[in-house]
Amino acid sequence: MVECPGDRRRLRITDRTAAILAVVVACTLLVFATVAQADAPKARAHYERGTSLYQVGEYRQALDEFKQAHIEKADPAFLYNIAQCHRQLGESKEALTFYRRYLSLAPGTALRAEVEKRIHELESATAPSDAPTAPPSPPGVLENAGLTVLK
């Protein structure tokens, strides 16, 4: 529980909320630290614009900005941001490509477990189902609560 100074109300922070917050802060710090060291001011401008667009849900435009930032200064952190945009846009195949590329160029990243988890989730969601599907009911047969009723 976190108690606000001068206030009797308490804010409950769950373990899950704290973990999510920690990942968001780590991602932000990782990318910001990388860009802060960049020599290319254009890369920084694209990164900052991309971050602002991402924060308001404009993932397609943010994607374009992160790509431009990477073109100006090739940095694996931008690949992570590109993957995140693709994931938010529902473009699983592209997200997988960029998450994998990020890990190949930044194998020692602190985000490795998180990225591997995303990859696994995306692979599971895009894998064809091996479960057999039930054949369609023949015409003229209705199914109701497990009973077959003929017309």
C-alpha positions, 0 to 999 in steps of 0.5 A: 500500500502507498499512502499519500502524504497528508491524505488518509486514502491508500493506493493499493499496488498489486504485484502485477501492477508493480511488475508491469510498471517496472517493465514499462520504466525499464523499456523507457529507460533503455530506449531513452538512454540509448537515444540520449547517447546518439550522435544523430539529432534526427534520430532523437527527434524521430524517437521523441515523435514516435514515443509521443505518437505511441503514447496516444495510440497512433501506432502506424505513425509511431512505427514510421518514426521509429523506422526513420530513427533507426535509419538515422542511427542503427540501434537495436532499441529502435527495433524493439519499438518497431516490434511493439508497434507491429504488435499493437497493430495486430501484425504478428508476423512483422512483430515476430521478425522485429523482436527476433532481430532485436534479440539477435542484435542485443543478446544481453538485453535486460528485456530478454525474458520479456521479449521471449515471452512476447515471441512465445505469445505471438507464435502461439497465437499464429500457430495453426490449431491441431485440434480437430474441428467438429463436422458441420451438422447435416441439413435439417438437423438442429442441436439443442442442449446436446439433443438432436432433433430432426425437422 
